Amino acid sequence: MILVTGATGNVGAELVRTLAAEGRPVRGLVRAAGARLPDGAEPVLGDLNEPTSLRTALDGADAMFLLAGYPSEVLVEAAAAGVQRVVLLSGGSAIGADTDNVVSQYMIKSESDIRASGLEWTILRPTAFMSNTLEWVPQLRAGDVVRAPFADIAVATIDPFDIAAVAAAALAGGHAGREYQLSGPESLLPAERVQQLGQVLDRPLRFEAESNDEAWIRMTAAMPEPYVRAFFSFYVDKSLDESAVLNTVDELTGRAPRTFQHWARAHRSDFR
């Protein structure tokens, strides 16, 4: 049995769908009763912030997909339940040692905890998700202009579908002690993503760069300031470079990762 945490999230939902389609026993951790999962997947209630609440979910599980940023006691509960293998979803910022950066900090800690857990582990460090583009939906409902920050930063964004495919391979075994950096097949600026999205939606979309000052005001109104500082460190100070196109997905799955246009076509209805 494989336990997938974050089973209704961007990567977790894709992973549950992938495992269920392969006929592998899969259990999805959800916070709310009535959450729907694909046929063949078993929903189970639990909260990663309360490790003891996971005991029912972990019962009989021998592998787990885990999100970064949760208490180390989760791994203690997993080991006590008989879990042998854990695949951790981390990020590229964990490679550095900047523990003053709040995002890097929790990823670095999660990676350290899993290495010390005594469990068989694999770490995945993907670039930014293509699904982050859904942040533009409110603007696109209002018109054809997308205003976004960090206009000069090209990122080889990755489809969560491809992260899930790599996670499914790692959960099958044979990847113990490996750390994989993952990317999509092309490095795009925000304006290029807007252009490609416009082609898919058949709309004359236009990109406008948001200044750093504007971005700071908007972002601090929506999230705690330490997280805004983290993103400014990544994309203004350029402490994180996610522009490189890597062949890891191809090597581990036997196929090329999906393009941004492929993702946009698959999610066309989300923009309408």
C-alpha positions, 0 to 999 in steps of 0.5 A: 500500500502506498500512502500519498500525502497532499492527495488533492494537491497539484502533484498528489492528485496526479500521483494518486491518479497515476498509481490507481491507473497502474493498479497499484494499491494507493491511499490518499491522505485528505483533510476533509471527509467526502473528498473525492479521489480517482476510482481505485484510490482509498481516501483517508482522513489525517493532518500532517501537522498532527502526526498521530492523526496519521496512524490509520492512514499509515496502517499497512502502508509500506511506501509514502509520498511526503510533502516537505515542511511537516514535523519530523514526527511524521517520519517516526509514525511512518517507521513505527507503522512499517513504512519502508520507503519514502519519496519526498517532494522538496525543491531546488532551493534546498540545495543551498544552505540559506536557512534564513530563507523561510522556504529553503529552511523548511525544505533543508530541514525536511531533507535532513530529517528524511536522511536521518530517519532510517527509512529508504528515501528518494528526494525530488527537487522540481522547478516551479510548477506549470500549474502556478499559471492558474494564478492568472485565472482571475485576471483572465476572467476580467480581460486579456492582460496578464500582469505578473512579476519577475518578467526577466526570469526564465524558468523551465517549469514542469507539469505536475503530471511529470513529477508524479510519473517520477514519484511513481517510479521512485515509489516502486523501488530502486532509487534509494538514496537518490536526489533528483532535480526535475525540469520541464522541456523548455525555459520560458519567460512569463511573457512567453508563457502568456503568448503560448497560453493565448494561442491555446485559448485562442485569445489575444493575451498581452503581458505586462510586467509588474514592478518589484514595488508593485509585486511587494505590495500585492504579495505582502497583502496575500501572504506572510512577509517572510515568504515574500522575502523568500521569493524576492531572494529567488527571483530578484536577487537571483539566488535560485536559477530554475532556467536549466532544462534537465533530462531527468524526467526522460531518463526515469520515465522513458519519455520527454516531459510535457511542454507548457502548451501540452499542460495548457491544452489539458487545463484549457477549461480551467481558464474559462 
